[in-house]
Amino acid sequence: MIERKPYMDSLRSLKDEQLIKVVTGLRRAGKSTLLEMFADEVRQGVTASQVQFLNFEDPDILVLGDWKQAYDHIRSRLVAGRMNYIFLDEVQNIVNFERLVDGLFIKKNVDIYITGSNANLLSGELATLLTGRYIEISILPFSFGEYVAARADSPNSTKDETLANFIYSGAIPQAVSLSEKDAGNADDYVKSVLNTIIEKDIFVRHGVGNNVAFHKVLDFVLDSVGSCISPRSISDTLRANDVVVDKQTVGNYLDYLTKAFVLYKASRYDVKGRRLLQTLDKYYLADPGFRKVRLGKTVGTDRGHLLENMVYLELLRRNRYVYVGKVRDKEVDFVAMDRQGYLSFYQVAYSVSDEATLERELAPLRAIGDSNAKYLLSADRDVNPVYDGIRKLNVSDWLLGS
């Protein structure tokens, strides 16, 4: 089993803090598994009776009924005078679950961790349900390092082949496992995950009436990874193809997909003016496997944009705020700001072995003209050359943190 070390480290650092720890993220990205792994670790340092793990998708647990029955069940098993660690998986299956969580939270000897389905426990709602009392750990599908570790039984794949599979097929944990035996089964699984999100987390939850228009918008965004788009540009393009959907509705659809963790929005950032811009954002996928199963793209199609997608996600994993940079008439793929406010700049290209391509990719970074760290990431194999202070790195090594 893959440890998911960054997320485990976050949970370790928050252990015993007087906060509700809420694990969110894409469906099937591994929230429940992460919670189980951390609960097992906690059990090693305390008595067994101090840890309660309740999965509210288990019919044996659901007989507890409403929140008060669940609360009484847990409270009656608390160990007096010691810290109790309470793990509530798929907590939304309890009616008025927030009352259950709040009731446990106010007890001085309870450390509480929860996960929930995106259909009922979305990031945007936490502030309303658990006002000022929670901290969110949002998880993504496997990183490249985790993906490589999960595929350790495929030793014949070269690093380039592994990278190509990663950026094309994605890294939802169960899909990675299935792909080792049958790629078709893995694709079917990814398709089922996406369909569940669409049906349960979007259509049912938000009452989407024009399903045809929604699917057209989704396909447009999936086909536009790494491109600047806006609700107006999507509406205008679809209208030209006889699909009428106004920009307000398109904006709502993009918001629904973002709240369900299918998409992540990167706003544009004026590097010289040090300010965010209000138009032409970019959207990146939580998992590129969605694009593969929806659009049927072949290996190698748009590999530069797909690699850019995975670099964006890795910067999120490294706790960066990530924007798309604008330097006068040039665009920097990513402006990454750490939690102390320091900036670094990234340009991503699958290959810059051609001299003209190299110069084109270096130009936006050269135009910045300050002393912040600047990187050009590619799949090329040359050994870390430096151009006017810009470090060119192999993207596989960078993704692996080496």
N, C-alpha and C positions, 0 to 999 in steps of 0.2 A: 504494500500500500504506500502511495506517495504521501510524504509528510505535509506538503503545502507549508513549508517553513515560514515564509513571511507572515501568513495569516496566523499560524500557531504562535509565532513570536508576539504578534499583536495581542492575542488572547492571554498569553503568559504575562505580558506587561500590565494587563488590566485586571488580572486576578486579584480578588479581594478589594478592588476599588468599589466605592459606593455608587455604582452606575449599572443600569441594565445594558447588557451587551447584546446587540442585535446583529445577527449575521444575515446580510442581504446579498442579492446578486441574481444573475441569470438562472432560470430554471435549469436544473441538472448540472450546474457548475460545481457541485460538491459541498453545498452548505451542510446538509445532514451528516455527511461523512466527516467533515471538519469538526462538527460539534461532538460526534462520537469519539473521534481521536483525542480531542482535548479532554473530554470526560474521562476517558481511560487513563490519560496522563495524571489528571487530578486524583483519581482513585489510588494511585501509587503512593501518595503522600498523606492520605487520611484514612480513617476507618471506612469500611464499605457503607455503613449506614449514613455517613455524611454526604453521600452523593445520590441524588435522585435524577434519573433520566426518563422522561416520559415522551414517547412518540405518539402524538395525537392522530396519526393515521392508523395506529394499531387498534383494531376493534376491541381488544381487551382493555385498553386504556379509555376508549371513547365511552364505555359504559358509565364513566364518571358523570357524563351529562354536561350540565352547565358549569359556569365558572366557579360557583360556590362549592359544588361537589368536588371539583378538582382542587380547589383551595383547601378544603377541609381534609382531603386525602393527603395532600403534601404536608400541610401543617402538622397533622397528627404524627408524622414520621420525622419531624425535625429533631435533631439532637440538641438538647439544651446545653448552653455553655460552650458550644463549639460552632465554627463556621460551617454552614451547610451550602452545598453547591447544587443548584437546581437548573437542570437543562430541559427546556420545553421545545420540542421539535414539532414543526407544523402546528404552532399554537393557535393559528386562526380557526382551526376546526372546533375550538371551544367558543360558544356564544359569549360575547362580551369579554373576550380574552384579556383586554386591557385591564379590567377590574381584577382578574386573577393575578396578572403581572404586578399591578400596583400594590395589591394586598400583600404579596410576598416581598416586594421591594422595601416596604417600610419597616420590615423586621431587621434588626441590627445584625443578626447572625445568618443572613441569607445573601448569597452571591448568585445572581440569576443571569442565565444565558438563553436566548430564544432565536429560533428561525421561523420563517413563515413563507407560505406560497405568495408569489407576486400578485396573485389575484386578490388577496385580502390584506397583505401587509407590504405596501410599497414604500420606498424610501421617502417619497414626498408626504406621506401621511404620518410618519413617525412623530413629527413635531406636534401634531394634533393629539395623537393617541397617548404619547408618553412624554408630555411636555417637560423639557429640560432635565430629564432623568436618564437619558440613554446615550450610548455611543454606538455608532454604526461601523461594522466591519464589512465592507462590500467586496465580494470575491469574484474573480474572473475564472474562465476555463484555464486549463494548464498553461503555464509559461513554457517557453522553449526548453528550459532546463528540466522541468517536470515532464514534458512530452518526451524528451530523450530518455529520461529515466524509466518512463512507462513503457517505452518501446525497446527496452534493453535486450529483449529476446529477438531483435531483428539486427544482428551484428553485421549483416552483409550490406546494409544500406550505407552509402557514403554520406558525409556531412551535408553535401549539396542536395542529395536526394531527400534526406531527412528534413532539411529546411524547406524544400519545395513542397513536400507533403504537408508540413506544418502550416505554411501560409495559404495553402489551397484548400485543404480538407478541414482545418481547424483542430480544436483540442478540447472539446467537451469530454470529460473523463471517460464516460461509458462508451462513447463513440470511438475513442482511441483504443480501448480494450477490444471492441468488436472488430475494428479494422484489421487487427492482427490475424483474424481468422477469415473474415469475409467483408470486403469493402462495401458490397451492396447492402449488407445488414447494417453497417455503420451509417450509410447514407439514409436508409429508411428510418433509423433511429433519430438522426438529426432532423429529418423532415417531421417526424412525430413531435419532437420537442418544439419546433417552431410552430406547428399547427396548434399545439396545446396553448402556447402563449397567445397566438392570435385569437383563438376561440374563447379561452377563459379569461385571460388577462386584459384583453382589449375589446373584443366584440361584446361579450356579456357585461363586462364591468362598465364600459363607457357607452353602451347602447349604440354602437356604430350601425347606421342604417344602410349606407351605400357600400356594401361589401366589395363590389366590383371596383369602385374607385379606390378603396383602401388598398386592395391588392395591386393596383396599378402604381399607386404611390410607393408602396413597399418595393416593388420590382425596380422602379426608377432609382430609389435610393441605393438598393443593393448593387445596381449597375453603375453607380456614381461614386463609389468609395474613393476618397482622396480628391474629389472635385468640389469646388465651391458651388453651393446650391442655396436656394432660398425657396420659401413657399410659393412666391410669385413665379420664379423660374420653372418650378415643377408644374404649377397650374397651367402656365402658358404652354409648356411642352406637351402636356397631356391634352390640352384643348386642341392643339394643332393636330392631334391624332384622334380627335372625336371623343375624348373622354372629358366631360365637363365636371370639374371640381374646383371650387373657389379657393383662393389662397388661405383664407381663414381655416377652412376645413383641412387643407393640407398641413397647416401649422399644428392643428389639433392632432392629426395622425402622427406627425413626427414627435409630438410631445408624448403621446401614448406609447410609442415604440421606445422612447428614451426612458420613460418611467418603468417600463417592463424590462429594462436592461438589454434590449436587443441592439439599440444604437447608443453611441456616445457622441455628444456634440462638442466639437472643438471650435471655439469662437476665434475670430481674427484679431490680431494684436499689432498695433502700430509700434514698431520697435523704436523709431526715433521719438515719437510723441509719448511713449510709455502709457498707452491707453488702449482699451478694448474698442473695437469697431462693431457697429450694429448690424452689418449686412454680410451676406455670403459666407455662412458658416460651412464647415465640413462635418460630415458624419462618418463615424467608423463603426464597424461591426464588432459586437462582443465575440462573435465566432464566425470566421469566413466560410465555415461549412454551410451556413444558411444560404450564402450566395451560390455555392456549388449546387445544392439540391434544388434551389428555386429556379436558377437561370440555366443550369446545365453547361456552365462554362468549362472549357477544357484546360488541362494543366498548361501553365505558361501564359494564359490569357491575363493581361493586366497585372503581371506578377510584380511590377514596380509598385503599383498602388496597393496590392495585397501585402507586400513587404512593409510598406509605409503603415498600413493598418496594424501590423503586429508590433512595430516599433512604438506606435502610439500607445497600445495597450501595455507594453513593457514599461514605458515611462509612468503610466498610472500606477503600475505595481510598485514602482520605485518611489511612490509618494510625491509625485510632481504634479503641479497644476500645468496643463498642457494646452497651448494655443497654436494657431497658425500665424506665422509672422509675416508682416508686410513691411518692406523697406523701400520706400518710394514706389517704383514700378516693378519691384521684384518681390518674390514670395519665398519665405523660408518655411520649410516643411513644418518644423516644430520649434516653438519657444517653450522651454521647460523652466518652471520656477519652483525652487525647492521651498520648504516650509519656513526658511529664514529670509526668503525674498531674493535669493541669488538666481541669476538667469544663466542658462546655457542654450545653445542653438544647434539644431540637427537638420541635416539634409540627407535624404534617403533616396538611393537609386540602386536598382538590382545590379547594374554594372556600369562602370565609367571607364572601361578599358579604352574606349575611343576618346581621343584627345579633345574633340569638340564637345562631347558629352561631359567630360571631366570639367572643362572650362565653364560650361553652362551651369553645372551643379555647384561649382565653387563661387560663382559670381554673387549670389545672394548673401552668402556668408561673408565674402570680402566687403560687401557694401555696408555691413553693419559697423565696422570700424572701431569697435571698442575692445576691451581686454577680456571679455567673458569667454568661457570655453566654447569652442566651436568644433563640430564633428561632421564628417561625411561618412555615412554608413553604406556599405555595399557588400555584395557577395564575392567581390574580387579577392584574390589570394595574395596580393602584394603585402609586404610587411610594414604596416603602419607608417607610411610616408607622411610628411607634414608639409603643407603648402601655406605659406604666409601665416603660420600659427594655427592653421586648420588641420586637425588630425583626421586622417583617413583610416577607418577601422573596418575590419571584417565583421559583418553584421552577425554572423553566427557566434563568433567569440564574444561580441558585445552582448547579445541576448543571453549567453551563458554566464555573463558576468566576469569573463576572463580577459 
